[in-house]
Amino acid sequence: MGRILETELYPPVKTFLVAQGYEVKAEVGSADIVACRGEDEPLIVELKTGFSLSLFHQAVERQAVTDIVYVAVPRGTGRRFQASLKSNLKLARRLGLGVITVRLSDSFVEVHLDPAPYAPRKSKARKDRLLREFARRVGDPNTGGSTRTTLVTAYRQDAMRCAAYLEANGPSRGAEVAKATGVAHATRMMADDHYGWFERVERGIYGLTPKGLASLQGPKGAVDPADAA
């Protein structure tokens, strides 16, 4: 297949809109397609040979004229196109835009999304988790935008308090560590041992591993999976 042109999308989209009672004209002002039907709000379609940031920029600009704005692209095949379509539908939904694809082999036009105000569904569980982490974290130990570095979470800070206590006092009972450090879940934390810092010396008593001792010298390396979870 040769290079696709935006003009190839126009006839199928126009035919589709005309069938729905619209009068359709191309290149009106800065819009690729303008369609009008009676007293309805005008409909605008922006054409592109593929999803791109510039396509969405143009479509958002058209929302200054009307709330009914679509983007139209050729319909591709395969998993790569389906993945692209899925992710771009999410973006379009957030922007209040509609999405149309055109199968150029037979001029089949499909509307995947109609323009509508976007009201994101909030996750109370995720919000609560975020606020708990914010409240539990002591100070501001990280730098915003950091990558490939160990992030200091509230969980890690609790683990470091437990490790520091064991370094100073030797193997200890979980209840003692919890009371001395204020880490209420100290026993569970040392038993789970996400970082490889703790070892059970005997029932209910935990000590530091060499890795745990080294951790007290300061965070190094890549982001810890337990922190990222």
C-alpha positions as CSV (number, residue, x, y, z in Angstrom):
1,M,0.0,0.0,0.0
2,G,1.3,3.4,-0.9
3,R,1.4,6.5,1.2
4,I,-2.1,7.4,2.7
5,L,-3.3,11.0,2.2
6,E,-5.7,12.8,4.5
7,T,-7.8,13.6,1.4
8,E,-8.6,9.9,1.1
9,L,-10.5,10.0,4.4
10,Y,-12.8,12.9,3.3
11,P,-15.2,11.1,0.9
12,P,-16.1,8.2,3.3
13,V,-16.5,10.5,6.2
14,K,-18.6,12.9,4.2
15,T,-20.8,10.1,2.9
16,F,-21.3,8.8,6.4
17,L,-22.4,12.2,7.8
18,V,-24.6,13.0,4.8
19,A,-26.5,9.7,5.5
20,Q,-27.2,11.1,8.9
21,G,-28.8,14.3,7.6
22,Y,-25.8,16.6,7.7
23,E,-24.8,19.1,5.1
24,V,-21.0,18.7,4.8
25,K,-18.3,21.0,3.6
26,A,-14.5,20.7,3.7
27,E,-11.8,23.2,4.7
28,V,-14.1,25.7,6.3
29,G,-12.0,28.2,8.3
30,S,-9.3,26.1,10.0
31,A,-11.5,22.9,10.2
32,D,-11.0,20.0,7.9
33,I,-14.7,19.1,7.9
34,V,-17.7,21.1,9.1
35,A,-21.1,19.4,9.2
36,C,-24.4,21.2,10.0
37,R,-27.9,19.8,10.5
38,G,-30.9,22.1,11.2
39,E,-30.6,23.8,14.6
40,D,-28.0,21.3,15.9
41,E,-24.6,22.5,17.1
42,P,-22.1,22.3,14.2
43,L,-20.0,19.1,14.0
44,I,-16.2,19.3,13.2
45,V,-13.9,16.5,12.1
46,E,-10.2,16.7,12.0
47,L,-8.5,14.3,9.6
48,K,-5.0,12.8,10.0
49,T,-3.2,9.8,8.6
50,G,-2.6,8.5,12.1
51,F,-2.9,9.4,15.8
52,S,-0.6,12.2,16.8
53,L,-0.2,14.9,19.4
54,S,-0.8,17.6,16.7
55,L,-4.1,15.9,15.8
56,F,-5.3,16.2,19.4
57,H,-4.0,19.8,19.6
58,Q,-6.0,20.8,16.5
59,A,-9.1,19.0,17.8
60,V,-8.9,20.8,21.1
61,E,-8.6,24.1,19.3
62,R,-11.9,23.4,17.5
63,Q,-13.6,23.0,20.8
64,A,-13.5,26.8,21.0
65,V,-16.1,26.7,18.2
66,T,-18.2,23.6,19.1
67,D,-18.4,20.8,21.6
68,I,-18.9,18.2,18.9
69,V,-15.4,17.5,17.6
70,Y,-14.1,14.2,16.2
71,V,-10.8,13.1,15.1
72,A,-10.7,10.6,12.1
73,V,-7.8,8.3,11.1
74,P,-7.4,5.3,8.8
75,R,-8.2,2.0,10.4
76,G,-5.2,-0.2,10.8
77,T,-4.8,-3.9,11.4
78,G,-3.1,-6.0,14.0
79,R,-2.3,-5.8,17.6
80,R,-0.2,-2.7,17.3
81,F,-3.1,-0.6,15.9
82,Q,-5.6,-2.0,18.4
83,A,-3.2,-1.0,21.2
84,S,-2.8,2.4,19.7
85,L,-6.6,2.8,19.3
86,K,-7.2,1.8,22.9
87,S,-4.8,4.2,24.4
88,N,-5.9,7.1,22.1
89,L,-9.5,6.4,23.0
90,K,-8.6,7.0,26.6
91,L,-6.9,10.3,25.7
92,A,-9.8,11.4,23.5
93,R,-12.3,10.6,26.2
94,R,-10.5,12.7,28.7
95,L,-10.4,15.6,26.2
96,G,-14.1,15.3,25.4
97,L,-13.4,14.4,21.8
98,G,-14.9,11.8,19.5
99,V,-13.0,9.2,17.5
100,I,-13.7,7.8,14.0
101,T,-11.8,5.3,12.0
102,V,-12.0,4.8,8.2
103,R,-11.2,1.4,6.6
104,L,-9.9,2.6,3.2
105,S,-10.2,-0.8,1.5
106,D,-14.0,-0.5,1.5
107,S,-14.7,3.0,2.9
108,F,-16.2,1.6,6.1
109,V,-16.6,4.3,8.7
110,E,-16.8,3.4,12.4
111,V,-17.5,5.8,15.3
112,H,-15.6,4.4,18.4
113,L,-16.4,7.3,20.7
114,D,-18.7,10.3,20.7
115,P,-17.7,13.6,22.3
116,A,-18.9,14.0,25.8
117,P,-17.8,15.9,29.0
118,Y,-15.3,13.8,30.9
119,A,-15.9,13.0,34.5
120,P,-13.1,10.7,35.8
121,R,-14.1,8.0,38.2
122,K,-12.1,8.4,41.4
123,S,-10.7,5.5,43.3
124,K,-11.3,5.9,47.0
125,A,-9.0,3.1,47.8
126,R,-6.1,4.6,45.8
127,K,-6.7,8.0,47.3
128,D,-6.7,6.6,50.8
129,R,-3.5,4.7,50.1
130,L,-1.9,7.8,48.8
131,L,-2.9,9.9,51.8
132,R,-1.8,7.2,54.2
133,E,1.7,7.1,52.6
134,F,1.8,10.9,52.8
135,A,0.9,11.0,56.4
136,R,3.2,8.2,57.5
137,R,6.3,9.4,55.6
138,V,8.7,11.4,57.8
139,G,10.0,14.5,56.2
140,D,10.6,14.7,52.4
141,P,13.5,12.3,51.7
142,N,13.1,12.0,47.9
143,T,13.6,14.4,45.0
144,G,10.7,14.8,42.6
145,G,11.4,13.3,39.2
146,S,14.0,10.9,40.4
147,T,14.6,7.7,38.4
148,R,16.9,4.8,38.8
149,T,17.4,5.5,42.5
150,T,16.0,4.0,45.7
151,L,12.8,5.7,46.8
152,V,12.4,6.2,50.5
153,T,8.8,5.3,51.4
154,A,7.1,5.3,54.8
155,Y,7.4,1.5,54.8
156,R,11.2,1.8,54.2
157,Q,11.5,4.4,56.9
158,D,9.8,2.0,59.3
159,A,12.1,-0.8,58.3
160,M,15.1,1.4,58.8
161,R,14.0,2.3,62.3
162,C,13.7,-1.4,63.1
163,A,17.1,-2.1,61.6
164,A,18.7,0.7,63.6
165,Y,17.2,-0.7,66.8
166,L,18.5,-4.2,66.1
167,E,22.0,-2.8,65.2
168,A,22.1,-1.0,68.6
169,N,20.5,-3.7,70.7
170,G,21.2,-7.0,68.9
171,P,18.6,-9.7,68.2
172,S,15.3,-8.7,69.9
173,R,11.7,-9.7,70.2
174,G,9.3,-8.1,67.8
175,A,7.2,-6.6,70.6
176,E,10.3,-4.9,72.0
177,V,11.2,-3.4,68.6
178,A,7.6,-2.2,68.1
179,K,7.5,-0.5,71.5
180,A,10.9,1.1,71.2
181,T,10.6,2.3,67.6
182,G,6.9,3.1,67.4
183,V,6.5,0.8,64.4
184,A,3.4,-1.0,65.4
185,H,3.8,-3.7,62.7
186,A,7.4,-4.3,63.4
187,T,7.0,-8.1,64.0
188,R,5.1,-8.6,60.7
189,M,7.6,-6.4,58.8
190,M,10.6,-8.3,60.1
191,A,8.8,-11.6,59.4
192,D,7.9,-10.6,55.8
193,D,11.4,-9.3,55.3
194,H,10.8,-7.6,51.9
195,Y,14.3,-6.2,51.8
196,G,16.3,-9.1,53.1
197,W,17.4,-7.1,56.1
198,F,16.0,-9.3,58.9
199,E,16.4,-12.9,60.0
200,R,14.6,-14.9,62.6
201,V,17.1,-16.0,65.2
202,E,14.5,-18.0,67.2
203,R,10.8,-17.9,67.6
204,G,9.7,-14.3,68.0
205,I,13.2,-12.9,68.0
206,Y,14.8,-11.2,65.0
207,G,18.3,-10.0,64.1
208,L,20.0,-8.1,61.3
209,T,21.4,-9.7,58.2
210,P,24.6,-8.3,56.6
211,K,22.4,-6.7,54.0
212,G,20.4,-5.1,56.7
213,L,23.5,-3.7,58.3
214,A,24.7,-2.3,55.0
215,S,21.3,-0.6,54.5
216,L,21.9,1.6,57.4
217,Q,24.8,3.2,55.5
218,G,22.4,4.9,53.1
219,P,20.2,3.9,50.1
220,K,21.9,2.8,46.9
221,G,21.0,1.2,43.6
222,A,17.8,1.0,41.6
223,V,14.2,1.4,42.8
224,D,13.4,-1.3,45.3
225,P,10.4,-3.5,44.1
226,A,8.9,-3.4,47.6
227,D,9.0,0.4,47.6
228,A,7.4,0.6,44.1
229,A,4.5,-1.8,45.0
